[in-house]
Amino acid sequence: MSAFTGCLTIRELEPGRLWQLVDPVRYEVGSKGSGAWIEVPSGFETDGASIPTFARLFLAIWGTYGRAAVIHDLLYRLLAAGTPHQMAPTRRDADRVFREAMAVLGTATALRWAMWAAVRVGGGFALHRLRIRLRAAS
């Protein structure tokens, strides 16, 4: 099974909305010893798990899936910028890595599949909005 190195260390930038990685997060994709890594650098800004407001009654932005959400945010950011990570050249691949990473972190099976299904349904809209924001920022 795949593996993460290190803990998730973040600092809040905008209360309840935006955080910044203090330390990098590394995830080995596929299986331990594969040598295929995704690294999110320190300083990366994330919104954690993109949970719709109504669902926050049941789910936290940060949970067992926190590091998986950070990896997923990076993969989507790279896709939006037109420079996808070699381990996730498509949105489908990024979503698959998210599901795999949640399994590694011990996220409950039903929750893992529900969160994966949510990004499969809503991820295209999120990626579109991210592309617009990146274009506006440049």
C-alpha positions in Angstrom: 0.0 0.0 0.0 1.0 3.6 -0.6 2.4 5.8 2.1 2.6 9.4 3.4 5.7 10.9 5.0 5.4 13.4 7.8 2.4 15.0 9.5 0.1 17.7 8.3 1.3 21.0 9.7 -0.8 24.0 8.7 -1.4 27.6 9.7 -4.7 29.4 9.2 -4.7 32.3 6.8 -8.4 33.0 6.6 -10.5 31.6 9.6 -12.3 28.5 8.5 -11.5 29.0 4.8 -7.8 28.9 3.9 -4.7 27.4 5.4 -1.0 27.2 4.4 1.3 24.2 4.7 4.1 24.8 7.2 5.9 21.6 6.2 5.7 19.8 2.9 3.4 16.8 2.5 4.7 13.8 0.5 2.7 10.9 -0.8 4.0 7.8 -2.5 1.4 6.8 -5.1 0.5 3.2 -6.0 2.4 1.1 -3.6 5.1 1.5 -1.0 8.5 1.4 -2.7 7.0 2.5 -6.1 9.2 5.6 -6.0 6.4 7.6 -7.5 5.9 10.6 -5.2 3.6 13.6 -5.1 5.0 16.4 -3.0 3.1 19.4 -1.9 5.6 22.1 -0.9 5.5 24.2 2.2 3.8 27.5 1.6 1.0 25.8 -0.5 -2.4 27.2 0.2 -5.4 24.9 0.6 -9.0 25.0 1.7 -8.7 21.4 3.1 -11.6 19.2 2.0 -14.0 21.2 -0.1 -17.1 20.4 1.8 -20.2 22.3 0.8 -21.6 24.5 3.6 -24.7 22.4 4.2 -22.6 19.2 4.6 -20.4 20.8 7.2 -23.1 19.8 9.7 -21.9 16.2 9.2 -18.3 16.5 7.9 -15.3 18.5 9.0 -13.0 20.3 6.6 -10.1 18.5 8.3 -10.5 14.8 9.2 -8.7 11.5 8.6 -8.7 12.6 4.9 -6.8 15.9 5.5 -3.5 15.0 3.8 -5.4 13.4 1.0 -7.4 16.6 0.4 -4.1 18.6 0.3 -2.7 16.2 -2.3 -6.0 16.5 -4.3 -5.9 20.3 -4.1 -2.4 20.3 -5.5 -3.3 18.0 -8.4 -6.3 20.1 -9.3 -4.2 23.3 -9.1 -1.7 21.7 -11.5 -4.5 20.6 -13.9 -6.0 24.1 -13.8 -2.6 25.6 -14.6 -2.1 23.3 -17.6 0.9 21.5 -16.0 -0.6 18.2 -14.6 1.5 16.0 -12.3 2.8 12.9 -14.1 1.0 10.7 -11.6 -2.3 12.5 -12.3 -2.5 13.8 -15.9 -6.3 13.9 -15.8 -9.0 14.9 -13.3 -10.1 11.2 -13.2 -6.5 10.3 -12.1 -6.4 13.1 -9.5 -9.7 11.8 -8.1 -8.4 8.2 -8.0 -5.3 9.3 -6.2 -7.5 11.1 -3.7 -9.5 7.9 -3.0 -6.3 5.9 -2.7 -4.8 8.4 -0.3 -7.9 8.4 1.9 -7.6 4.6 2.1 -4.0 4.8 3.2 -5.0 7.3 5.9 -7.7 4.9 7.2 -10.7 7.0 6.2 -13.8 4.8 6.7 -14.8 3.0 3.5 -18.3 4.5 3.1 -16.9 8.0 3.8 -14.0 7.5 1.3 -16.4 6.4 -1.4 -18.9 9.2 -0.7 -16.1 11.8 -0.9 -14.7 10.3 -4.1 -18.2 10.3 -5.6 -18.6 13.9 -4.6 -15.4 15.0 -6.4 -16.4 13.0 -9.4 -19.7 14.8 -9.6 -18.6 18.3 -8.6 -14.9 18.3 -9.4 -15.4 19.5 -13.0 -17.1 22.7 -11.7 -14.4 23.2 -9.1 -11.7 22.8 -11.7 -13.4 25.3 -14.0 -13.6 27.9 -11.2 -10.0 27.3 -10.4 -8.9 27.8 -14.0 -10.9 31.2 -14.0 -9.2 32.3 -10.8 -5.7 31.4 -12.1 -6.3 33.3 -15.3 -7.6 36.3 -13.4 -4.5 36.3 -11.1 -2.0 36.3 -14.0 
